[in-house]
């Protein structure tokens, strides 16, 4: 629950291709900050995802089902500009996870551009915890495609889906 009386909505956008334990840690932490967390799964046609939009949503849904701490969590897709989406859902915050320095440049530019379009929407960065600092969906996919054990980085249901994908 937020400290003010205002009902606060945050948007956590991403590709989630697939959701990792790093993402889940950010979701858990963000859910203590906002009253409603909208996990916005991007339908970005520039990237060719391994998992369909439906599969990515199903995996997220499965993983957040056990996360009940009073925060309302909703998973939706978006294919418009993030800041326009955030305005549409009346979000006060865009939430992003920050891993290494490599994330910084992109996030810095995106935050600056978004702030120009709508200065009322604040971007909130949650620093990745040491444990998940190195985890990325891209490496999880690469490791899994070479039959490496990714159980430390994703939940069992995601691992199972990865195994199925790479068997076919
Ligand atoms: P995008 O395509 O927007 O980078 P991702 O699904 O890769 O989407 O990531 C969504 C958000 O989660 C981003 O803010 C990213 O920095 C953050 N994130 C990804 N992996 C981790 C992790 N291991 N720990 C913390 N934050 C992470």
Backbone and ligand atoms as CSV (ligand in chain L), in Angstrom:
chain,resi,resn,atom,element,x,y,z
A,1,UNK,N,N,0.833,-1.213,0.000
A,1,UNK,CA,C,0.000,0.000,0.000
A,1,UNK,C,C,0.870,1.268,0.000
A,2,UNK,N,N,0.489,2.238,-0.776
A,2,UNK,CA,C,1.267,3.469,-0.843
A,2,UNK,C,C,1.035,4.297,0.420
A,3,UNK,N,N,1.951,5.245,0.663
A,3,UNK,CA,C,1.850,6.026,1.892
A,3,UNK,C,C,0.796,7.130,1.799
A,4,UNK,N,N,0.513,7.610,0.588
A,4,UNK,CA,C,-0.478,8.683,0.464
A,4,UNK,C,C,-1.878,8.080,0.369
A,5,UNK,N,N,-2.897,8.957,0.367
A,5,UNK,CA,C,-4.268,8.477,0.271
A,5,UNK,C,C,-4.660,8.202,-1.175
A,6,UNK,N,N,-3.807,8.692,-2.077
A,6,UNK,CA,C,-4.101,8.519,-3.496
A,6,UNK,C,C,-3.902,7.060,-3.901
A,7,UNK,N,N,-4.779,6.584,-4.770
A,7,UNK,CA,C,-4.626,5.231,-5.301
A,7,UNK,C,C,-3.588,5.287,-6.420
A,8,UNK,N,N,-2.462,4.619,-6.211
A,8,UNK,CA,C,-1.337,4.774,-7.142
A,8,UNK,C,C,-1.186,3.570,-8.069
A,9,UNK,N,N,-1.122,3.901,-9.346
A,9,UNK,CA,C,-0.944,2.854,-10.352
A,9,UNK,C,C,0.457,2.947,-10.964
A,10,UNK,N,N,1.098,1.816,-11.113
A,10,UNK,CA,C,2.404,1.767,-11.777
A,10,UNK,C,C,2.331,0.821,-12.965
A,11,UNK,N,N,3.104,1.141,-13.994
A,11,UNK,CA,C,3.171,0.267,-15.167
A,11,UNK,C,C,4.576,-0.316,-15.237
A,12,UNK,N,N,4.664,-1.616,-15.323
A,12,UNK,CA,C,5.969,-2.277,-15.498
A,12,UNK,C,C,5.979,-2.889,-16.906
A,13,UNK,N,N,6.646,-2.197,-17.847
A,13,UNK,CA,C,6.618,-2.684,-19.226
A,13,UNK,C,C,7.802,-3.588,-19.561
A,14,UNK,N,N,7.623,-4.436,-20.531
A,14,UNK,CA,C,8.731,-5.275,-20.973
A,14,UNK,C,C,8.290,-6.280,-22.005
A,15,UNK,N,N,9.263,-7.025,-22.509
A,15,UNK,CA,C,8.944,-8.065,-23.496
A,15,UNK,C,C,8.607,-9.375,-22.774
A,16,UNK,N,N,9.284,-9.615,-21.656
A,16,UNK,CA,C,9.058,-10.820,-20.851
A,16,UNK,C,C,9.096,-12.076,-21.723
A,17,UNK,N,N,10.183,-12.197,-22.467
A,17,UNK,CA,C,10.302,-13.290,-23.453
A,17,UNK,C,C,11.450,-14.230,-23.102
A,18,UNK,N,N,11.343,-15.045,-22.075
A,18,UNK,CA,C,10.236,-15.224,-21.137
A,18,UNK,C,C,10.510,-14.476,-19.829
A,19,UNK,N,N,9.501,-14.502,-18.949
A,19,UNK,CA,C,9.660,-13.899,-17.613
A,19,UNK,C,C,10.747,-14.669,-16.854
A,20,UNK,N,N,11.625,-13.929,-16.170
A,20,UNK,CA,C,12.714,-14.548,-15.394
A,20,UNK,C,C,12.507,-14.257,-13.900
A,21,UNK,N,N,13.330,-14.880,-13.101
A,21,UNK,CA,C,13.253,-14.613,-11.652
A,21,UNK,C,C,13.655,-13.156,-11.358
A,22,UNK,N,N,14.458,-12.567,-12.242
A,22,UNK,CA,C,14.821,-11.151,-12.092
A,22,UNK,C,C,13.591,-10.265,-12.254
A,23,UNK,N,N,12.786,-10.547,-13.285
A,23,UNK,CA,C,11.545,-9.787,-13.471
A,23,UNK,C,C,10.626,-9.965,-12.253
A,24,UNK,N,N,10.540,-11.219,-11.787
A,24,UNK,CA,C,9.605,-11.500,-10.685
A,24,UNK,C,C,10.001,-10.758,-9.415
A,25,UNK,N,N,11.307,-10.596,-9.230
A,25,UNK,CA,C,11.777,-9.870,-8.056
A,25,UNK,C,C,11.370,-8.397,-8.145
A,26,UNK,N,N,11.473,-7.831,-9.348
A,26,UNK,CA,C,11.053,-6.435,-9.539
A,26,UNK,C,C,9.538,-6.316,-9.323
A,27,UNK,N,N,8.792,-7.276,-9.846
A,27,UNK,CA,C,7.327,-7.238,-9.691
A,27,UNK,C,C,6.952,-7.283,-8.205
A,28,UNK,N,N,7.617,-8.165,-7.478
A,28,UNK,CA,C,7.320,-8.294,-6.043
A,28,UNK,C,C,7.618,-6.984,-5.314
A,29,UNK,N,N,8.763,-6.394,-5.629
A,29,UNK,CA,C,9.144,-5.153,-4.940
A,29,UNK,C,C,8.227,-3.999,-5.338
A,30,UNK,N,N,7.891,-3.938,-6.633
A,30,UNK,CA,C,7.022,-2.853,-7.101
A,30,UNK,C,C,5.635,-2.972,-6.477
A,31,UNK,N,N,5.217,-4.204,-6.229
A,31,UNK,CA,C,3.870,-4.400,-5.689
A,31,UNK,C,C,3.759,-3.895,-4.246
A,32,UNK,N,N,4.891,-3.614,-3.604
A,32,UNK,CA,C,4.865,-3.025,-2.260
A,32,UNK,C,C,4.818,-1.498,-2.333
A,33,UNK,N,N,5.040,-0.958,-3.531
A,33,UNK,CA,C,5.125,0.497,-3.680
A,33,UNK,C,C,3.819,1.081,-4.215
A,34,UNK,N,N,3.185,0.361,-5.143
A,34,UNK,CA,C,1.966,0.896,-5.765
A,34,UNK,C,C,0.743,0.101,-5.310
A,35,UNK,N,N,-0.426,0.682,-5.529
A,35,UNK,CA,C,-1.669,-0.025,-5.182
A,35,UNK,C,C,-2.069,-0.978,-6.296
A,36,UNK,N,N,-1.785,-0.518,-7.529
A,36,UNK,CA,C,-2.109,-1.369,-8.672
A,36,UNK,C,C,-0.899,-1.419,-9.590
A,37,UNK,N,N,-0.508,-2.626,-9.959
A,37,UNK,CA,C,0.639,-2.781,-10.858
A,37,UNK,C,C,0.142,-3.391,-12.164
A,38,UNK,N,N,0.369,-2.648,-13.236
A,38,UNK,CA,C,-0.009,-3.166,-14.553
A,38,UNK,C,C,1.259,-3.662,-15.242
A,39,UNK,N,N,1.326,-4.942,-15.462
A,39,UNK,CA,C,2.471,-5.499,-16.190
A,39,UNK,C,C,2.092,-5.426,-17.665
A,40,UNK,N,N,2.838,-4.580,-18.379
A,40,UNK,CA,C,2.479,-4.300,-19.768
A,40,UNK,C,C,3.432,-5.060,-20.699
A,41,UNK,N,N,2.899,-6.046,-21.372
A,41,UNK,CA,C,3.716,-6.907,-22.238
A,41,UNK,C,C,3.716,-6.306,-23.639
A,42,UNK,N,N,4.903,-5.978,-24.114
A,42,UNK,CA,C,4.952,-5.256,-25.381
A,42,UNK,C,C,4.807,-6.191,-26.578
A,43,UNK,N,N,4.025,-5.703,-27.511
A,43,UNK,CA,C,3.816,-6.422,-28.765
A,43,UNK,C,C,4.633,-5.684,-29.817
A,44,UNK,N,N,5.942,-5.662,-29.570
A,44,UNK,CA,C,6.840,-4.862,-30.396
A,44,UNK,C,C,7.241,-5.644,-31.650
A,45,UNK,N,N,6.825,-5.136,-32.782
A,45,UNK,CA,C,7.069,-5.891,-34.018
A,45,UNK,C,C,8.529,-5.802,-34.472
A,46,UNK,N,N,9.325,-4.911,-33.844
A,46,UNK,CA,C,10.757,-4.814,-34.193
A,46,UNK,C,C,11.535,-6.023,-33.690
A,47,UNK,N,N,11.035,-6.605,-32.588
A,47,UNK,CA,C,11.727,-7.755,-32.012
A,47,UNK,C,C,10.967,-9.013,-32.419
A,48,UNK,N,N,11.704,-10.081,-32.720
A,48,UNK,CA,C,11.008,-11.334,-33.010
A,48,UNK,C,C,11.112,-12.208,-31.773
A,49,UNK,N,N,10.023,-12.295,-31.019
A,49,UNK,CA,C,10.108,-13.049,-29.767
A,49,UNK,C,C,10.095,-14.552,-29.990
A,50,UNK,N,N,10.636,-15.267,-29.016
A,50,UNK,CA,C,10.586,-16.728,-29.066
A,50,UNK,C,C,9.168,-17.191,-28.741
A,51,UNK,N,N,8.569,-16.533,-27.751
A,51,UNK,CA,C,7.229,-16.905,-27.304
A,51,UNK,C,C,6.195,-15.923,-27.850
A,52,UNK,N,N,5.021,-16.439,-28.174
A,52,UNK,CA,C,3.952,-15.555,-28.643
A,52,UNK,C,C,3.507,-14.668,-27.485
A,53,UNK,N,N,2.772,-13.653,-27.822
A,53,UNK,CA,C,2.247,-12.738,-26.810
A,53,UNK,C,C,1.405,-13.509,-25.788
A,54,UNK,N,N,0.576,-14.420,-26.298
A,54,UNK,CA,C,-0.296,-15.213,-25.423
A,54,UNK,C,C,0.543,-16.073,-24.473
A,55,UNK,N,N,1.590,-16.681,-24.998
A,55,UNK,CA,C,2.438,-17.534,-24.154
A,55,UNK,C,C,3.144,-16.704,-23.085
A,56,UNK,N,N,3.612,-15.519,-23.476
A,56,UNK,CA,C,4.328,-14.678,-22.512
A,56,UNK,C,C,3.390,-14.233,-21.379
A,57,UNK,N,N,2.143,-13.951,-21.755
A,57,UNK,CA,C,1.156,-13.555,-20.736
A,57,UNK,C,C,0.822,-14.735,-19.827
A,58,UNK,N,N,0.659,-15.910,-20.418
A,58,UNK,CA,C,0.329,-17.102,-19.617
A,58,UNK,C,C,1.439,-17.395,-18.600
A,59,UNK,N,N,2.688,-17.279,-19.044
A,59,UNK,CA,C,3.816,-17.562,-18.138
A,59,UNK,C,C,3.829,-16.563,-16.976
A,60,UNK,N,N,3.602,-15.280,-17.310
A,60,UNK,CA,C,3.565,-14.250,-16.260
A,60,UNK,C,C,2.423,-14.541,-15.292
A,61,UNK,N,N,1.259,-14.854,-15.869
A,61,UNK,CA,C,0.074,-15.114,-15.041
A,61,UNK,C,C,0.349,-16.255,-14.069
A,62,UNK,N,N,0.934,-17.335,-14.585
A,62,UNK,CA,C,1.243,-18.485,-13.732
A,62,UNK,C,C,2.181,-18.085,-12.603
A,63,UNK,N,N,3.181,-17.278,-12.929
A,63,UNK,CA,C,4.190,-16.924,-11.929
A,63,UNK,C,C,3.696,-15.917,-10.896
A,64,UNK,N,N,2.738,-15.089,-11.278
A,64,UNK,CA,C,2.289,-14.107,-10.273
A,64,UNK,C,C,1.077,-14.590,-9.483
A,65,UNK,N,N,0.546,-15.743,-9.867
A,65,UNK,CA,C,-0.631,-16.259,-9.176
A,65,UNK,C,C,-0.423,-16.409,-7.679
A,66,UNK,N,N,0.801,-16.719,-7.271
A,66,UNK,CA,C,1.069,-16.931,-5.842
A,66,UNK,C,C,1.458,-15.656,-5.106
A,67,UNK,N,N,1.457,-14.554,-5.823
A,67,UNK,CA,C,1.946,-13.310,-5.223
A,67,UNK,C,C,0.787,-12.479,-4.685
A,68,UNK,N,N,0.319,-12.785,-3.507
A,68,UNK,CA,C,-0.810,-11.984,-3.019
A,68,UNK,C,C,-0.361,-11.169,-1.814
A,69,UNK,N,N,-0.242,-9.857,-2.004
A,69,UNK,CA,C,0.183,-9.012,-0.885
A,69,UNK,C,C,-0.640,-7.726,-0.842
A,70,UNK,N,N,-1.846,-7.802,-1.399
A,70,UNK,CA,C,-2.732,-6.632,-1.346
A,70,UNK,C,C,-2.658,-5.744,-2.562
A,71,UNK,N,N,-1.630,-5.903,-3.341
A,71,UNK,CA,C,-1.515,-5.089,-4.555
A,71,UNK,C,C,-2.317,-5.768,-5.665
A,72,UNK,N,N,-3.044,-4.945,-6.402
A,72,UNK,CA,C,-3.796,-5.497,-7.535
A,72,UNK,C,C,-2.829,-5.614,-8.716
A,73,UNK,N,N,-2.689,-6.790,-9.256
A,73,UNK,CA,C,-1.753,-6.959,-10.377
A,73,UNK,C,C,-2.535,-7.376,-11.624
A,74,UNK,N,N,-2.285,-6.650,-12.687
A,74,UNK,CA,C,-2.996,-6.936,-13.930
A,74,UNK,C,C,-1.958,-7.097,-15.046
A,75,UNK,N,N,-2.197,-8.029,-15.943
A,75,UNK,CA,C,-1.269,-8.204,-17.077
A,75,UNK,C,C,-2.013,-7.833,-18.345
A,76,UNK,N,N,-1.438,-6.908,-19.083
A,76,UNK,CA,C,-2.087,-6.477,-20.323
A,76,UNK,C,C,-1.034,-6.365,-21.428
A,77,UNK,N,N,-1.489,-6.244,-22.661
A,77,UNK,CA,C,-0.525,-6.031,-23.736
A,77,UNK,C,C,-0.638,-4.582,-24.198
A,78,UNK,N,N,0.424,-4.089,-24.776
A,78,UNK,CA,C,0.335,-2.759,-25.369
A,78,UNK,C,C,1.173,-2.716,-26.631
A,79,UNK,N,N,0.678,-1.968,-27.614
A,79,UNK,CA,C,1.457,-1.854,-28.852
A,79,UNK,C,C,1.597,-0.392,-29.261
A,80,UNK,N,N,1.187,0.504,-28.351
A,80,UNK,CA,C,1.356,1.934,-28.637
A,80,UNK,C,C,2.575,2.455,-27.882
A,81,UNK,N,N,2.761,3.747,-27.937
A,81,UNK,CA,C,3.898,4.349,-27.233
A,81,UNK,C,C,3.693,4.159,-25.728
A,82,UNK,N,N,4.754,3.773,-25.031
A,82,UNK,CA,C,4.632,3.472,-23.600
A,82,UNK,C,C,3.995,4.616,-22.817
A,83,UNK,N,N,4.444,5.824,-23.082
A,83,UNK,CA,C,3.942,6.953,-22.294
A,83,UNK,C,C,2.454,7.195,-22.577
A,84,UNK,N,N,2.015,6.948,-23.794
A,84,UNK,CA,C,0.588,7.080,-24.110
A,84,UNK,C,C,-0.215,5.995,-23.405
A,85,UNK,N,N,0.380,4.803,-23.359
A,85,UNK,CA,C,-0.282,3.711,-22.653
A,85,UNK,C,C,-0.406,4.057,-21.167
A,86,UNK,N,N,0.683,4.582,-20.593
A,86,UNK,CA,C,0.679,4.933,-19.165
A,86,UNK,C,C,-0.386,6.013,-18.883
A,87,UNK,N,N,-0.527,6.954,-19.805
A,87,UNK,CA,C,-1.554,8.000,-19.636
A,87,UNK,C,C,-2.949,7.377,-19.668
A,88,UNK,N,N,-3.128,6.459,-20.620
A,88,UNK,CA,C,-4.445,5.838,-20.796
A,88,UNK,C,C,-4.894,5.103,-19.528
A,89,UNK,N,N,-3.936,4.439,-18.863
A,89,UNK,CA,C,-4.307,3.671,-17.663
A,89,UNK,C,C,-4.144,4.502,-16.383
A,90,UNK,N,N,-3.879,5.807,-16.575
A,90,UNK,CA,C,-3.735,6.750,-15.454
A,90,UNK,C,C,-2.639,6.326,-14.468
A,91,UNK,N,N,-1.510,5.930,-15.015
A,91,UNK,CA,C,-0.398,5.512,-14.152
A,91,UNK,C,C,0.395,6.724,-13.679
A,92,UNK,N,N,0.842,6.686,-12.441
A,92,UNK,CA,C,1.720,7.739,-11.930
A,92,UNK,C,C,3.174,7.396,-12.215
A,93,UNK,N,N,3.459,6.078,-12.266
A,93,UNK,CA,C,4.844,5.642,-12.429
A,93,UNK,C,C,5.010,4.627,-13.553
A,94,UNK,N,N,6.142,4.762,-14.229
A,94,UNK,CA,C,6.624,3.689,-15.100
A,94,UNK,C,C,7.739,3.042,-14.295
A,95,UNK,N,N,7.675,1.750,-14.115
A,95,UNK,CA,C,8.688,1.062,-13.304
A,95,UNK,C,C,9.637,0.284,-14.210
A,96,UNK,N,N,10.913,0.461,-13.975
A,96,UNK,CA,C,11.926,-0.258,-14.754
A,96,UNK,C,C,12.930,-0.888,-13.810
A,97,UNK,N,N,13.488,-1.998,-14.238
A,97,UNK,CA,C,14.551,-2.628,-13.457
A,97,UNK,C,C,15.881,-2.214,-14.065
A,98,UNK,N,N,16.834,-1.936,-13.224
A,98,UNK,CA,C,18.175,-1.553,-13.721
A,98,UNK,C,C,19.173,-2.616,-13.328
A,99,UNK,N,N,19.832,-3.165,-14.329
A,99,UNK,CA,C,20.854,-4.162,-14.026
A,99,UNK,C,C,22.220,-3.481,-14.081
A,100,UNK,N,N,23.011,-3.855,-15.056
A,100,UNK,CA,C,24.369,-3.295,-15.112
A,100,UNK,C,C,24.363,-1.940,-15.798
A,101,UNK,N,N,25.530,-1.375,-15.923
A,101,UNK,CA,C,25.711,-0.084,-16.580
A,101,UNK,C,C,25.125,-0.129,-17.998
A,102,UNK,N,N,25.174,-1.319,-18.593
A,102,UNK,CA,C,24.684,-1.466,-19.969
A,102,UNK,C,C,23.212,-1.086,-20.111
A,103,UNK,N,N,22.410,-1.231,-19.072
A,103,UNK,CA,C,20.996,-0.830,-19.146
A,103,UNK,C,C,20.857,0.683,-19.132
A,104,UNK,N,N,21.859,1.358,-18.561
A,104,UNK,CA,C,21.688,2.763,-18.211
A,104,UNK,C,C,21.436,3.685,-19.404
A,105,UNK,N,N,22.251,3.555,-20.439
A,105,UNK,CA,C,22.171,4.468,-21.572
A,105,UNK,C,C,20.770,4.475,-22.207
A,106,UNK,N,N,20.261,3.275,-22.439
A,106,UNK,CA,C,18.941,3.134,-23.051
A,106,UNK,C,C,17.865,3.718,-22.130
A,107,UNK,N,N,17.955,3.365,-20.855
A,107,UNK,CA,C,16.943,3.822,-19.888
A,107,UNK,C,C,16.997,5.339,-19.723
A,108,UNK,N,N,18.198,5.870,-19.738
A,108,UNK,CA,C,18.423,7.304,-19.595
A,108,UNK,C,C,17.724,8.056,-20.733
A,109,UNK,N,N,17.906,7.565,-21.945
A,109,UNK,CA,C,17.292,8.209,-23.110
A,109,UNK,C,C,15.777,8.066,-23.060
A,110,UNK,N,N,15.327,6.858,-22.762
A,110,UNK,CA,C,13.884,6.620,-22.752
A,110,UNK,C,C,13.194,7.483,-21.694
A,111,UNK,N,N,13.818,7.565,-20.506
A,111,UNK,CA,C,13.223,8.366,-19.428
A,111,UNK,C,C,13.151,9.832,-19.830
A,112,UNK,N,N,14.221,10.325,-20.441
A,112,UNK,CA,C,14.260,11.730,-20.845
A,112,UNK,C,C,13.198,12.048,-21.881
A,113,UNK,N,N,13.063,11.175,-22.862
A,113,UNK,CA,C,12.074,11.391,-23.924
A,113,UNK,C,C,10.657,11.286,-23.357
A,114,UNK,N,N,10.429,10.293,-22.510
A,114,UNK,CA,C,9.087,10.134,-21.927
A,114,UNK,C,C,8.722,11.331,-21.063
A,115,UNK,N,N,9.701,11.838,-20.318
A,115,UNK,CA,C,9.447,12.983,-19.430
A,115,UNK,C,C,9.087,14.225,-20.247
A,116,UNK,N,N,9.631,14.334,-21.420
A,116,UNK,CA,C,9.291,15.468,-22.294
A,116,UNK,C,C,7.833,15.365,-22.741
A,117,UNK,N,N,7.428,14.125,-23.065
A,117,UNK,CA,C,6.060,13.930,-23.551
A,117,UNK,C,C,5.040,14.089,-22.442
A,118,UNK,N,N,5.377,13.591,-21.251
A,118,UNK,CA,C,4.457,13.739,-20.123
A,118,UNK,C,C,5.253,13.842,-18.818
A,119,UNK,N,N,5.528,15.078,-18.380
A,119,UNK,CA,C,6.341,15.255,-17.173
A,119,UNK,C,C,5.648,14.772,-15.894
A,120,UNK,N,N,4.350,14.482,-15.981
A,120,UNK,CA,C,3.641,14.019,-14.773
A,120,UNK,C,C,3.862,12.534,-14.501
A,121,UNK,N,N,4.362,11.834,-15.495
A,121,UNK,CA,C,4.615,10.403,-15.267
A,121,UNK,C,C,6.090,10.214,-14.928
A,122,UNK,N,N,6.301,9.738,-13.722
A,122,UNK,CA,C,7.672,9.570,-13.215
A,122,UNK,C,C,8.165,8.165,-13.533
A,123,UNK,N,N,9.427,8.060,-13.955
A,123,UNK,CA,C,9.992,6.709,-14.122
A,123,UNK,C,C,10.745,6.341,-12.855
A,124,UNK,N,N,10.395,5.182,-12.345
A,124,UNK,CA,C,10.969,4.713,-11.082
A,124,UNK,C,C,11.871,3.527,-11.370
A,125,UNK,N,N,13.146,3.630,-10.983
A,125,UNK,CA,C,14.085,2.535,-11.238
A,125,UNK,C,C,14.310,1.719,-9.980
A,126,UNK,N,N,14.171,0.435,-10.127
A,126,UNK,CA,C,14.498,-0.458,-9.019
A,126,UNK,C,C,15.773,-1.187,-9.422
A,127,UNK,N,N,16.777,-1.049,-8.603
A,127,UNK,CA,C,18.079,-1.666,-8.889
A,127,UNK,C,C,17.945,-3.189,-8.753
A,128,UNK,N,N,18.420,-3.896,-9.746
A,128,UNK,CA,C,18.361,-5.360,-9.670
A,128,UNK,C,C,19.155,-5.840,-8.457
A,129,UNK,N,N,18.630,-6.827,-7.787
A,129,UNK,CA,C,19.360,-7.330,-6.616
A,129,UNK,C,C,20.564,-8.133,-7.106
A,130,UNK,N,N,21.572,-8.234,-6.256
A,130,UNK,CA,C,22.799,-8.928,-6.624
A,130,UNK,C,C,22.545,-10.305,-7.228
A,131,UNK,N,N,21.567,-10.979,-6.662
A,131,UNK,CA,C,21.273,-12.341,-7.077
A,131,UNK,C,C,20.807,-12.432,-8.538
A,132,UNK,N,N,20.062,-11.427,-8.974
A,132,UNK,CA,C,19.465,-11.478,-10.318
A,132,UNK,C,C,20.102,-10.490,-11.293
A,133,UNK,N,N,21.122,-9.822,-10.836
A,133,UNK,CA,C,21.820,-8.789,-11.611
A,133,UNK,C,C,22.195,-9.245,-13.027
A,134,UNK,N,N,22.573,-10.518,-13.144
A,134,UNK,CA,C,23.117,-10.998,-14.418
A,134,UNK,C,C,22.096,-11.748,-15.268
A,135,UNK,N,N,20.876,-11.820,-14.768
A,135,UNK,CA,C,19.881,-12.635,-15.473
A,135,UNK,C,C,19.168,-11.826,-16.552
A,136,UNK,N,N,19.149,-12.357,-17.756
A,136,UNK,CA,C,18.393,-11.705,-18.827
A,136,UNK,C,C,17.643,-12.761,-19.622
A,137,UNK,N,N,16.515,-12.365,-20.185
A,137,UNK,CA,C,15.723,-13.294,-21.006
A,137,UNK,C,C,16.557,-13.807,-22.170
A,138,UNK,N,N,17.372,-12.929,-22.755
A,138,UNK,CA,C,18.160,-13.345,-23.932
A,138,UNK,C,C,19.121,-14.482,-23.585
A,139,UNK,N,N,19.829,-14.344,-22.459
A,139,UNK,CA,C,20.773,-15.400,-22.088
A,139,UNK,C,C,20.056,-16.684,-21.673
A,140,UNK,N,N,18.913,-16.510,-21.026
A,140,UNK,CA,C,18.138,-17.690,-20.646
A,140,UNK,C,C,17.786,-18.477,-21.907
A,141,UNK,N,N,17.368,-17.761,-22.953
A,141,UNK,CA,C,17.000,-18.439,-24.210
A,141,UNK,C,C,18.221,-19.104,-24.847
A,142,UNK,N,N,19.322,-18.372,-24.836
A,142,UNK,CA,C,20.526,-18.930,-25.454
A,142,UNK,C,C,20.995,-20.190,-24.710
A,143,UNK,N,N,21.028,-20.086,-23.387
A,143,UNK,CA,C,21.466,-21.228,-22.573
A,143,UNK,C,C,20.549,-22.431,-22.830
A,144,UNK,N,N,19.258,-22.143,-22.782
A,144,UNK,CA,C,18.285,-23.220,-22.933
A,144,UNK,C,C,18.377,-23.868,-24.317
A,145,UNK,N,N,18.662,-23.065,-25.314
A,145,UNK,CA,C,18.759,-23.613,-26.683
A,145,UNK,C,C,19.944,-24.576,-26.801
A,146,UNK,N,N,20.911,-24.446,-25.863
A,146,UNK,CA,C,22.059,-25.362,-25.856
A,146,UNK,C,C,21.935,-26.397,-24.739
A,147,UNK,N,N,20.698,-26.606,-24.314
A,147,UNK,CA,C,20.404,-27.623,-23.284
A,147,UNK,C,C,21.045,-27.366,-21.927
A,148,UNK,N,N,21.402,-26.131,-21.625
A,148,UNK,CA,C,21.963,-25.841,-20.294
A,148,UNK,C,C,20.820,-25.734,-19.285
A,149,UNK,N,N,21.148,-25.969,-18.030
A,149,UNK,CA,C,20.153,-25.917,-16.963
A,149,UNK,C,C,19.864,-24.451,-16.609
A,150,UNK,N,N,18.619,-24.023,-16.811
A,150,UNK,CA,C,18.283,-22.616,-16.512
A,150,UNK,C,C,17.365,-22.506,-15.289
A,151,UNK,N,N,17.291,-23.591,-14.519
A,151,UNK,CA,C,16.346,-23.605,-13.396
A,151,UNK,C,C,16.658,-22.556,-12.329
A,152,UNK,N,N,17.889,-22.043,-12.307
A,152,UNK,CA,C,18.214,-21.011,-11.316
A,152,UNK,C,C,17.647,-19.655,-11.735
A,153,UNK,N,N,17.311,-19.518,-13.000
A,153,UNK,CA,C,16.931,-18.198,-13.529
A,153,UNK,C,C,15.442,-18.021,-13.813
A,154,UNK,N,N,14.750,-19.143,-14.013
A,154,UNK,CA,C,13.313,-19.070,-14.315
A,154,UNK,C,C,12.572,-20.086,-13.459
A,155,UNK,N,N,11.254,-19.952,-13.373
A,155,UNK,CA,C,10.477,-20.910,-12.584
A,155,UNK,C,C,10.296,-22.207,-13.389
A,156,UNK,N,N,9.912,-23.303,-12.716
A,156,UNK,CA,C,9.800,-24.589,-13.417
A,156,UNK,C,C,8.866,-24.564,-14.631
A,157,UNK,N,N,7.745,-23.846,-14.512
A,157,UNK,CA,C,6.816,-23.852,-15.663
A,157,UNK,C,C,7.429,-23.152,-16.873
A,158,UNK,N,N,8.250,-22.133,-16.648
A,158,UNK,CA,C,8.908,-21.439,-17.760
A,158,UNK,C,C,9.989,-22.344,-18.350
A,159,UNK,N,N,10.696,-23.024,-17.450
A,159,UNK,CA,C,11.748,-23.938,-17.917
A,159,UNK,C,C,11.150,-25.036,-18.807
A,160,UNK,N,N,10.008,-25.528,-18.382
A,160,UNK,CA,C,9.333,-26.581,-19.149
A,160,UNK,C,C,8.952,-26.078,-20.543
A,161,UNK,N,N,8.448,-24.859,-20.592
A,161,UNK,CA,C,8.051,-24.285,-21.895
A,161,UNK,C,C,9.274,-24.054,-22.790
A,162,UNK,N,N,10.379,-23.658,-22.158
A,162,UNK,CA,C,11.613,-23.459,-22.931
A,162,UNK,C,C,12.082,-24.793,-23.519
A,163,UNK,N,N,12.044,-25.827,-22.670
A,163,UNK,CA,C,12.471,-27.156,-23.135
A,163,UNK,C,C,11.627,-27.609,-24.318
A,164,UNK,N,N,10.323,-27.366,-24.216
A,164,UNK,CA,C,9.418,-27.772,-25.309
A,164,UNK,C,C,9.745,-27.008,-26.577
A,165,UNK,N,N,9.972,-25.711,-26.445
A,165,UNK,CA,C,10.277,-24.866,-27.614
A,165,UNK,C,C,11.498,-25.376,-28.346
A,166,UNK,N,N,12.544,-25.682,-27.561
A,166,UNK,CA,C,13.800,-26.033,-28.206
A,166,UNK,C,C,13.871,-27.502,-28.645
A,167,UNK,N,N,12.907,-28.294,-28.191
A,167,UNK,CA,C,12.847,-29.669,-28.677
A,167,UNK,C,C,12.233,-29.695,-30.068
A,168,UNK,N,N,11.309,-28.731,-30.320
A,168,UNK,CA,C,10.600,-28.713,-31.607
A,168,UNK,C,C,11.442,-28.050,-32.710
L,1,LIG,P1,P,12.677,-4.819,-22.569
L,1,LIG,O1,O,12.467,-5.436,-23.912
L,1,LIG,O2,O,11.839,-3.608,-22.297
L,1,LIG,O3,O,14.108,-4.652,-22.137
L,1,LIG,P2,P,12.583,-7.016,-20.700
L,1,LIG,O4,O,11.482,-8.010,-20.621
L,1,LIG,O5,O,13.911,-7.504,-21.128
L,1,LIG,O6,O,12.010,-5.905,-21.641
L,1,LIG,O7,O,12.747,-6.254,-19.319
L,1,LIG,C1,C,11.705,-5.529,-18.743
L,1,LIG,C2,C,12.249,-4.719,-17.592
L,1,LIG,O8,O,12.774,-5.583,-16.593
L,1,LIG,C3,C,13.385,-3.776,-17.954
L,1,LIG,O9,O,13.276,-2.623,-17.152
L,1,LIG,C4,C,14.620,-4.551,-17.592
L,1,LIG,O10,O,15.718,-3.716,-17.309
L,1,LIG,C5,C,14.125,-5.256,-16.338
L,1,LIG,N1,N,14.857,-6.490,-16.073
L,1,LIG,C6,C,15.123,-7.499,-16.915
L,1,LIG,N2,N,15.837,-8.463,-16.302
L,1,LIG,C7,C,16.029,-8.049,-15.020
L,1,LIG,C8,C,16.728,-8.582,-13.877
L,1,LIG,N3,N,17.389,-9.730,-13.934
L,1,LIG,N4,N,16.706,-7.874,-12.730
L,1,LIG,C9,C,16.074,-6.677,-12.677
L,1,LIG,N5,N,15.421,-6.101,-13.704
L,1,LIG,C10,C,15.391,-6.779,-14.865
